[in-house]
Amino acid sequence: MTFRLSVIELSLNNSTSTLLLRECSDLNEARTFFITNPQIADQRIERVFQEHLGAPEEFFAEHTTQGPSFTTDESHIRSSWLPSSMPAEESFHQDLFCMWLYTGRTQDIQWPCSKSGLMLCPGDEGLELRCDATGRELQFYELKSRPEGRRWLMIVPQRCSYWSNRHGENGWDAVILCDPPPTHALVNGTGGPVNVTRRIPFNGGYREFIPPAVVREGAISENTRQALDLIPVEPGEFDAQRARRYHAVNDRRRVLQEQLDSPSPPRLSMFEDLRYYFCRHAKVLENREHPSCATLFPLKLIASHFCVVHDFVAFQTAKMRSTGWNLRRETAEQVRAAQEVETAWSRFRCTEYLEAVTAMLDTLGAATDEHHTPPYFYDSFNSIYRRGNFFDGPYRHTPTRSRERPAIEERGRAVPPDAATSHYSSDWKSPINDFIFLHRQFTLRREDYDRITTSIAALAGIIAGRLGIDEAKTAKALTFVAMCFAPLSWVSGIYSMEVFGPDGPFFWQYWLTALPTMFAVWGVFFVWKYKWWAAALSFIVRRWLT
């Protein structure tokens, strides 16, 4: 049986790195191939893999679509595939989000506004940064609590795609596409580019997902082969000068060998991490007669990146709760804290992450209405396993422990003890548990956000009510002032204020007329306001009837 697994870091306008495990009877025999010429276009890569592996053109086209975006317009409308037309055991496309801490200068990622000329920071209205290699939008968050000064958290949407083709009992071909890390960003689609290469993994990157005991048992074997070569192409397709450039990878060889010798993945890109796991931990792959065994590391890496994203989302919700919403906003500190809550609330993107996790669960065969299924509900979870879907392959859930449990009442009937625990698995290779956990956590964070939104709306109503009361008091005071001066002005208009002015002989007559008029206006106002006329009319009617 022959395995051919290709892991491709596909860029639209940059160099493409390729890890190819070609014609290996054992996946531990890993060979590494690289294409380092920036002039190689993605169309040529597609043609090479279509000819050598039979990968369909739609597979590459779907991977290079823009995917998730934080600002949506008509260009982001995509035609979706029916799940039945793209079974997960043959292919899937999954969006993920990688988080980086930008360590460069803030001035390097600022851009002047075309209208005002002011320098815009990432996240300001009118400034949109997109990765030049993938076309996907980058999102930045300013971290003000860093002691080193202003730091920016960079969230990079990426995509990982998988395609496979079985040759009966003779073997299989599989292709894994992943996006390169961002190096430059385009401003508003055309400007720039802005250099974003100065970055480190946020919070140290994702945690190692292979258990330590498995790492010790499956350490890299002595007979594992690692070599650097070129991807097979037609003779004469490239000239000798380009071929020499292809082979100029001595520095790259040294760096990659150091990464393989490292006890942890490099966490520099999806491709480098996949290369590390396939070359160092290929022994953990089981059921290699099925091509879906090659999806273990990509799915685990996707889930691990979502864990880092969830940690940041949980921090956002906790900060919004702790900061609160200042009702009065009397001091500059209260105004600043309220503005921070407003910014965090408006830039909360948990829904996008939850949709991506939901799409992954749908790809793996878990229906959306089953995500909130109680832990011991037999029918829902086991229906996933009976579908004959992706997890009929090497990573189907199987119970690894059994213990006596009483029958559980579920929806009015008793569930057998074995059935109630059949979906449990302590096997770390089962990715569906990871995505169900992520779906539950993101759902909780979104519910927290909804509660915060409700609280903000209620507090905004309280603020509006308080402002309304203050305005009513102000209007009442102005009404009394008007009631005082309106009669004076009216009387002065009648007398024309010539001989009745302050220097005239009849000034006392002006006050003799104005003051009773003012009191009469007040009396009419209070009688009408407090409805004294109704009480007086009722009294008169009763007196007249009696």
C-alpha positions, 0 to 999 in steps of 0.5 A: 500500500502506498501513501501520498500525503501533500501538505501545502502552504498555498499563497496567492502571490508569494512562495509556496512551501510543500511537505510531501510524504511521497510513496511511503509504505510507512508514514514515519518515512517522511520526505520534505520538499520545498518550492522557494521561488516567489515567481511560482503562481498558485495556478502552477501549483494547482496544475502540478497537483491536479496532474500528479494527484488528481486533486479537483480544481474546485478544491483549490478554488474553494480554499482561496476564497476570502472566507470569514470577514469582520466587515462584509459586503456583496463580494463576500457572498459565496455559493455553499456546497451541500454537506451531502455533496462533499463528505468529510471523509473525502474533503473539507474546508475549515476556517480558523483564527490565529492570534499573534502579538504584534511587537513592532512600532505602532507607527508602522501599522498606522495609515493617513486618512484620505479625507482628514489626513489624520493617522488612523490606527488599526480598528479605526473606521476607514482603515482595513488591513488585509493579508496580501498572501490570502486576501483575508481581513486582519483584526487588531485589538489594542492591549493597553495593560502591557507594561512595555507600552501600546501593544496590538493583538492581531487576529488572523483568519486562515483556512485549512482544507483537506482532500483525499482519494482512495485507490482501493487496496493499493493506497490513497492520495491526500492533500492538505492546504493551509494558509501562510502566516501574514507578512504584509498587509494591504490597506483598504485593498490597494494601499501599502503594504504594511509590514507585520512580520514583527510578531510572536504567538499570543500568550505563548501560542496553543498548548501541546495536544499530544499527551506527555505519555504518548510523546515519550512512547512515540519519540522520533525513531532512528530510522526516520528519514528527513530530506530536502528536495523539490516537488516533481515537475516536468523536465525542462519546465524551469531553467537552470538558474531557477533550479539553482535557486530552488536548491539554495536552501542550506539555511532553511535546512538548518532552521527546519532541522532545529525545529524538528529537534525541538521538544515542542512545535515551532508555532510559527505557521500552520505549515511548520506545525504540521511538518513538525507533527508529521515528521516527529509524531507520525507513529501516533497515526493509526488505521493508515489504510484510511486517508482520514488518518492524515486529518488528526494533526490538522483537526487538533491544530484547528481546535488548539487555535480555537482554544487560544481564541476562546481564552481571549474571548473569555477575557473580553467578557470578564473585563466588560463585567468587571469594568461595568458601565458608569452611569454618571460619567462625571470624571474623566476616568469614568468616561474613559472606562465607559468608552473602553466598555463600548469599544469592547462591546462593539468589537466582540466577535464571538459569533464569527468564532461560534459559526466556524466551530459549528461548521466544523461540527457539521463537517464532522457529522454532528447536527447543530441541534445536537450540540446542547444534548445532555451528556447521557442522551443515548440516541443523539450522540450514537446516531452520529456514530451510526451514520457511517460518516467521517468517524467510521474511519480511524478516529471513531469514538469508542468507549475505553472504560466501562463501569456499572452505572444505573439506568438513566431516565431520559425523556420518559424512558430508561436508557441502558447503562452502556448506551448512556456512556458509549459516547465517552472516550478518553482517547485524545485522538477524538477531535469531536470532543474538542469541538463540542467543548469549544462549541459549548464554551463559545455559546456560554461566552455569547450568552454572557455577551447577551446578558451584558448587552441587556444590562447595557441597554437597561443602564442606558435606559436608566441614564436616559430616564435620569436625563429626562428627569433633569430636563423636566426640572429644567423646563419647570424652572424655565416655566416659572421664570417665564411666568414671572417675566411674561406678565411684566412684558405684557403690561409694559407693552400696554403702557408703552413705558413712556410716562410709566417708566422708571423715570416717569411720574406714573411708574408706580401705576405700572407695578400696581397693574403688573404684579396683580396680573402676574399673580393672576397668571400664576393662579390660572396656571395652578388652577389648571395644573392641579385641576382646582377648577374641577374641584370648585365646579364639583363644589358649586354643583353640590351646593346648587343641588342641595 
